[in-house]
């Protein structure tokens, strides 16, 4: 874990070029992006459509790679996806064929977490969003599921709050 003065994320000279071999066209999406994020800092990416915000986020998440430059997390290169970080998309991305319960536990299971504490945290989250009694329904059958509830379920899939959670 990085201390307050140390970098949590470093982006060094990141450049991303998309190739369209059929058209023989290159599109420059990012050019020389450099930034540093320390623990407890909040970063906002703001700009018009097509300026590279999502491209940068995809590189940070490990969904894509820069053409040039590097991204470091805790001083180590980001080389693909990992359960130590997650992405909350603009629209909820739940697994519609899984139950509410299994959607919430997807992230903790991917991180190798199990046991009574994980179960208690999932039950707390289900209670929090008012889905007690519906936890074994598929998300599809729980529709229309309000957007806010979908967000909380999605958050339950990936959130690091699962590590530090304590019931009130």
C-alpha positions as CSV (number, residue, x, y, z in Angstrom):
1,X,0.0,0.0,0.0
2,X,1.4,3.4,-0.9
3,X,1.8,6.0,1.8
4,X,0.3,9.5,1.4
5,X,3.5,10.9,-0.2
6,X,4.0,8.0,-2.6
7,X,2.4,7.6,-6.0
8,X,-0.5,5.1,-6.2
9,X,-0.8,5.5,-10.0
10,X,1.7,6.9,-12.4
11,X,1.0,7.5,-16.1
12,X,4.2,8.3,-17.9
13,X,4.2,9.6,-21.5
14,X,1.2,7.5,-22.5
15,X,0.4,7.6,-26.2
16,X,-2.4,5.5,-27.8
17,X,-2.8,5.1,-31.6
18,X,-5.7,3.1,-33.0
19,X,-5.0,1.4,-36.3
20,X,-7.7,0.7,-39.0
21,X,-5.8,-1.6,-41.4
22,X,-8.8,-1.8,-43.8
23,X,-8.8,1.9,-44.3
24,X,-5.1,2.4,-43.7
25,X,-5.9,5.1,-41.1
26,X,-4.4,5.8,-37.8
27,X,-6.3,7.7,-35.1
28,X,-4.3,9.4,-32.3
29,X,-6.3,9.0,-29.1
30,X,-3.8,10.0,-26.4
31,X,-0.5,11.8,-26.9
32,X,2.1,12.1,-24.1
33,X,-0.3,11.8,-21.1
34,X,1.6,12.1,-17.8
35,X,0.0,12.2,-14.4
36,X,0.5,11.0,-10.9
37,X,-2.2,10.0,-8.4
38,X,-1.4,9.7,-4.7
39,X,-3.6,7.9,-2.1
40,X,-6.7,9.9,-1.0
41,X,-6.6,12.0,-4.2
42,X,-9.6,12.3,-6.4
43,X,-9.2,12.6,-10.2
44,X,-11.8,13.8,-12.6
45,X,-11.4,13.3,-16.4
46,X,-13.5,15.9,-18.2
47,X,-13.6,16.6,-21.9
48,X,-15.7,16.4,-25.0
49,X,-16.7,13.1,-26.6
50,X,-13.8,11.4,-28.4
51,X,-11.0,13.2,-26.5
52,X,-9.6,10.0,-25.0
53,X,-11.1,9.8,-21.5
54,X,-12.4,6.2,-21.9
55,X,-9.2,5.2,-23.7
56,X,-7.1,6.3,-20.7
57,X,-9.5,4.6,-18.2
58,X,-9.3,1.4,-20.3
59,X,-5.5,1.5,-20.1
60,X,-5.5,2.2,-16.4
61,X,-7.9,-0.8,-15.9
62,X,-5.7,-3.0,-18.0
63,X,-8.3,-3.6,-20.7
64,X,-6.0,-2.0,-23.3
65,X,-2.3,-1.2,-23.6
66,X,-0.6,2.1,-24.5
67,X,1.1,2.3,-27.9
68,X,4.0,4.1,-26.0
69,X,4.6,5.0,-22.4
70,X,3.7,3.2,-19.3
71,X,1.2,3.0,-16.4
72,X,2.4,1.9,-13.0
73,X,0.2,0.9,-10.0
74,X,2.1,0.8,-6.7
75,X,5.3,1.1,-8.8
76,X,4.5,-2.0,-10.9
77,X,3.5,-2.0,-14.6
78,X,-0.2,-2.5,-15.3
79,X,-0.2,-5.6,-17.5
80,X,-3.8,-6.6,-18.1
81,X,-6.7,-6.8,-15.7
82,X,-6.4,-7.8,-12.1
83,X,-8.8,-8.2,-9.2
84,X,-6.9,-5.5,-7.3
85,X,-8.8,-2.8,-9.3
86,X,-12.2,-2.4,-10.8
87,X,-14.3,-0.3,-13.1
88,X,-17.8,1.0,-12.6
89,X,-19.2,1.6,-16.0
90,X,-21.6,4.4,-17.0
91,X,-24.4,2.0,-17.3
92,X,-24.8,-1.0,-15.0
93,X,-23.0,-4.1,-16.1
94,X,-24.5,-7.0,-14.1
95,X,-24.7,-10.6,-15.1
96,X,-28.4,-10.9,-15.9
97,X,-28.3,-14.7,-15.7
98,X,-26.9,-14.7,-12.1
99,X,-28.9,-14.1,-9.0
100,X,-28.6,-10.9,-7.0
101,X,-26.6,-12.8,-4.5
102,X,-24.1,-14.2,-7.0
103,X,-23.7,-10.7,-8.7
104,X,-22.7,-9.2,-5.4
105,X,-20.3,-12.1,-4.6
106,X,-18.7,-12.1,-8.0
107,X,-15.9,-9.7,-7.1
108,X,-15.1,-11.2,-3.7
109,X,-15.0,-14.7,-5.2
110,X,-12.7,-13.4,-8.0
111,X,-10.4,-12.1,-5.2
112,X,-10.4,-15.4,-3.5
113,X,-12.5,-14.1,-0.5
114,X,-15.0,-16.4,1.2
115,X,-16.4,-17.2,4.6
116,X,-18.9,-15.8,7.1
117,X,-17.7,-12.2,6.9
118,X,-18.2,-12.1,3.1
119,X,-21.6,-13.6,3.5
120,X,-22.5,-11.0,6.2
121,X,-21.3,-8.2,4.0
122,X,-23.4,-9.4,1.1
123,X,-26.5,-9.8,3.3
124,X,-25.9,-6.2,4.5
125,X,-25.7,-4.9,1.0
126,X,-28.9,-6.8,0.0
127,X,-30.7,-5.3,3.0
128,X,-29.3,-1.8,2.1
129,X,-30.9,-1.8,-1.3
130,X,-34.2,-3.3,-0.3
131,X,-33.7,-6.7,-2.1
132,X,-34.2,-8.8,1.0
133,X,-36.3,-11.8,-0.1
134,X,-35.2,-11.3,-3.7
135,X,-31.5,-12.3,-3.3
136,X,-32.0,-15.6,-5.1
137,X,-33.8,-14.1,-8.1
138,X,-31.8,-13.4,-11.2
139,X,-31.2,-9.8,-11.9
140,X,-33.2,-10.2,-15.1
141,X,-36.2,-11.4,-13.1
142,X,-35.8,-8.6,-10.6
143,X,-36.3,-6.1,-13.3
144,X,-37.2,-3.4,-13.5
145,X,-34.5,-2.9,-11.0
146,X,-34.0,0.8,-10.2
147,X,-30.8,2.3,-11.6
148,X,-29.5,3.0,-8.1
149,X,-30.0,-0.6,-7.0
150,X,-28.2,-1.8,-10.1
151,X,-25.3,0.5,-9.2
152,X,-25.0,-0.8,-5.7
153,X,-25.1,-4.4,-6.9
154,X,-22.4,-3.6,-9.5
155,X,-20.4,-1.8,-6.7
156,X,-20.7,-5.0,-4.6
157,X,-19.1,-6.9,-7.4
158,X,-15.9,-4.9,-7.4
159,X,-15.7,-2.6,-4.5
160,X,-12.7,-2.5,-2.1
161,X,-15.2,-1.4,0.6
162,X,-15.7,-5.2,1.0
163,X,-12.2,-5.3,2.6
164,X,-12.9,-2.6,5.2
165,X,-16.6,-3.1,5.8
166,X,-18.0,-3.2,9.3
167,X,-21.7,-3.4,10.1
168,X,-23.1,-0.4,12.0
